[in-house]
Each structure stands twice: as C-alpha cells, then as structure tokens.
Amino acid sequence: MKKTLFTALALVMALSSIAQPVLAATGPTTSVTVATGGGNNPIVKCKFEWELDNNITVPPSTTPITAANALESGDKSHSIPGSQFNPPMIKSSVKMLQYFAVVTDEEEGGNVSQVFVDVYHPAGVPAPYSTSEDPRGPLFKYEIPFNIIGHDAAAREKVNTAYNAGLIKFGPAYNITDVIFEMTKGTADLWYGEKVIDYEQPAGNYTVNCYAIDHNSNISPLLQNTFLYVPLAGVEVDFTAINYGSVNLGVHKMIAGDTDWDEPYAPAPSPNLATVRNIGNTWAHVKITESDLGLGKDGLNRWNVQFDARMGSNDQNKVFFDPFVETTLPNYLALSSQDELDLSIMVIKGFSGSTYSGTITIGASIEPFTSPAPIINPDFDD
C-alpha cells in the first residue's frame, strides 16, 4: 500500500511538471488587497525642512539662531515663516535637504509603520520638471521614505531648534507645547528623511505632502507645506580677461566665443574662447558692463570707445553700449545651459601704438518661466 501511494504521488508530480509550461503560457494574474484594520488613523502633528551642508551646523535650541547656523540660507533672519533655501550657484553641485515630521497614533504612539513625503515641483516650471508621468501628477518630483528618530531629548531638541527658527508647520489644533509634551511622554516620535536638490532645479515653491501609515494600514490625514527654492540668476565664464589685441580706429573688432567650456581659465581669445553658462535656478540673461579703458571722451563729451556683444551667433541679439552702462543681452540661457559669448570693441580715438586697459563685469538677471522657452542645444547643453 505504501509503495502504491508513493507511485501515485510520483505520477502526480510528474504530470504537474509537464503541465507547468502550459499554465505559464496562459498568463495567470495575481492580486492583493491591503486590508484596512481597526483603530484610529495616525496623525502628523507637525513637519519642517532645513538644509544641511558644510557651511551650516544645527545649533542647540538654547543657542541663538544666527546667519552662521541659520538652517535656511534664503532667510537667515527668519522673517518669513517656513523654509527658504538658496541654490548653491556652483555647476553640477547639490544641496542636502532634510525633512522631518512628528507623528502620533492612539494605538501605536509614534512608532507607526511608515512615514513619507511626496515632493512636487513648483507650478509653472518648464519641461522636463513639469512632465512627470507618475500617477501623482506631472509636477511630481520624488517620494522620500522616513526613518524614525524617536522622542528622546535629542529628538525634542531638533524640534525646538526648528521652532525657534520659524520653520515648523503644525497640523490643525497643535502647537509646540502639545508636540513636546507628547514626545516627552513617548506618545509621539520624530521621523526624518533626506534628499538632495540640484543646483539647476527650477526656482519656486515646492509642495511637500506628508503621510503616516500605522500597522493596521490606516493612513493619516495629509499635512502639507511648501519651501521656497529662492530664485537666483547666476552665470560664470571660462576666461580671466579679454584681450582685444591690435585694432584700427573706427572699426569694430569682435573677439568670437565658442561653446566649449575650457579649464583652466585663461585670457580670451587665446587659448580660451569666451563661453558663458547658467549656474542659477532661473532662466538667465547675461549682463555686461565695460570701463572706458582710459580712453575717455572727446571735446563734445562723446566716448572715444564703443562696445557691442551678443550671445550666440544671431546678430539680432547683438547690443551696442557705451562704457560704464550695464547692458542686458536680449536672449537668455535655459537651466544648466551654456553658449558662446562674442565681445566687440570700436576705438574711435586713441594714440597710435598705445595700449589701454580696463575692466569688464559680467552678471545675470532673471527671465521668468512664463516667457518663451529658450533654445536648448543638446550638443553642448546638459
């Protein structure tokens, strides 16, 4: 009998083995339902963000918040509620942001199953930042899962420090006294996550949606706030000086730029040709001011030298300007983009064989994202 049973089982196993490819080919489906358990929903009592880098340290709550430990580079005096962060203004750099939330649950205290935030780009930003295919919407940036810190004295110190800096967003009917009391009692915990923001991420108000989920799959009501990535226009160039060389009186001489970023920097045009690139978090115009190189004015109070400049190769974007006049070029750079900078001089009056010297100042100004999008060249733009 035992031998017969063994043979029958072996036969069933063999048939199952033979049939398995047929079952796989039919494309069976799977499904799962996350059960909603009993109990109450968890609560996000408050949340905040601050930045963390080599230039900012987190002070104790008993230490005055100063510019050196401001936790928010965009509002060091803390005159505006919430967090304001300046972009790093360095090519290809990032800034670390830390996100915090104090969570409680009637059945579990603060030790719930999950805490996380969904972060969204500002409204009105250009593609690709406004074209996410995530179900959470076209402005969705990323989700940040949190880890628990707890409710000890060090955790409470972080909350008090953020409160003193004016960074905290409280949920309805909650305040700092209530939050610290619950943490002291151990019925609420501090959670946190962190993620970098890139130098060229578009400026504006980023929305941060925070949720908590307990072990019964109950989800908290949404607690939402925003932080401002402060709009700052900035450009940099890959040359240390402009050498116009020998010129003829009354004739414009152009020093052509190029789109290749050269390092180390050197005077233009040799060996570097002038290139300018956007290092801010806005679209950026190039602003130029040049001195008169000591050439001065004539007897009718007219300048003895004139300049012109353009970004790119289109003469429609060329601008003529006098010495000491800050001039803004009409076209503008996209985020993390670069272009050639052509600079030209015309000496109207000067002494033959003499060499003149002066200064050039290059800056930037903001072009809003509501304007027509600038042209991006994939051959040399990020």
Secondary structure, DSSP 4 states (H G I P E B T S, - for coil): -HHHHHHHHHHHHHHHHHHHHHHHHT-----------SSPPPEEEEEEEEEESTT-----TTSPP-GGG-S-TT-TT--SSSEEE----STT-EEEEEEEEEEEBTTTBT--SEEEEEEEPPTTPPTTTT---STT-TTEEEEEE-EEEESSHHHHHHHHHHHHTT--EEPTT--HHHHHHHHHHTSEEEEEEEEEEETTSPPEEEEEEEEEE-TT--BPPPEEEEEEE-----EEESEEEE---S--TT--EEE---S---SS-EEETTTPPPEEEE-SSSEEEEEEEE--TT--B-TTS-BSEEEEEEESS-GGG-EEE-TT--EEEEEEEPTT-EEEEEEEEEESS--TT------EEEEEEEE-TTSPPPP--TTT--
